[in-house]
Amino acid sequence: MLKNVTVTLSEEALHWARRQAADEGASVSRFVGGLLADRMKSADGYRRAFASIKRIKPVPGFDASKRLPRERIHDRR
């Protein structure tokens, strides 16, 4: 179900939104709604990816402190 909201914009932002909406053949309301929907999907995708990464368990026996220093790997002295 769609809901109406009131948004306050600067003259410059409103002018830009009107041009963008016209280029897409949409109303300003539909254009702004689309921007918010895209932003919501992007934020949700990031949250899901971050949660997925947090669930990854460390490799047993791996100790990052025992890695070779960068200078030694690249034979820099």
C-alpha positions in Angstrom: 0.0 0.0 0.0 1.4 3.4 -1.0 1.4 6.3 1.4 1.6 10.0 0.7 4.3 12.1 2.4 5.3 15.7 2.4 8.9 16.5 1.5 10.6 19.9 1.8 13.2 20.6 -0.9 15.3 23.6 -1.9 14.3 25.3 -5.2 17.5 23.9 -6.8 16.7 20.3 -5.6 13.1 20.5 -6.8 14.2 21.8 -10.2 16.7 18.9 -10.5 14.1 16.4 -9.4 11.5 17.7 -11.9 14.1 17.4 -14.7 15.1 13.9 -13.7 11.5 12.8 -13.3 10.6 14.2 -16.8 13.6 12.4 -18.3 12.2 9.2 -16.9 8.6 9.9 -17.8 7.6 9.9 -14.2 6.1 12.3 -11.6 8.4 13.8 -9.0 6.6 11.7 -6.4 7.3 8.5 -8.3 10.9 9.6 -9.0 11.6 10.3 -5.3 9.9 7.1 -4.3 12.1 5.2 -6.7 15.2 6.8 -5.3 14.2 5.8 -1.8 13.4 2.3 -2.8 16.8 1.9 -4.6 18.5 3.3 -1.5 16.6 0.9 0.8 17.6 -2.1 -1.4 21.2 -1.1 -1.4 21.3 -0.6 2.4 19.6 -3.9 3.0 22.0 -5.7 0.7 25.0 -4.2 2.5 23.5 -5.3 5.9 23.0 -8.8 4.6 26.5 -9.0 3.2 28.0 -7.6 6.4 26.0 -10.1 8.6 27.2 -12.9 6.3 30.8 -11.9 6.7 30.4 -11.8 10.5 29.2 -15.4 10.5 32.4 -16.7 8.8 34.4 -18.6 11.4 38.2 -18.1 11.6 40.3 -20.9 10.1 41.6 -23.2 12.8 45.3 -22.9 13.4 45.6 -19.6 11.5 47.5 -16.9 13.4 48.0 -13.6 11.6 50.8 -12.6 14.0 53.0 -15.3 12.4 52.8 -14.0 8.9 56.0 -12.8 7.2 56.5 -9.0 7.3 55.8 -7.1 4.1 59.5 -6.2 3.7 60.6 -9.8 3.8 57.9 -11.0 1.4 59.1 -8.4 -1.2 62.7 -8.8 -0.2 63.0 -5.1 0.8 65.8 -4.1 3.1 
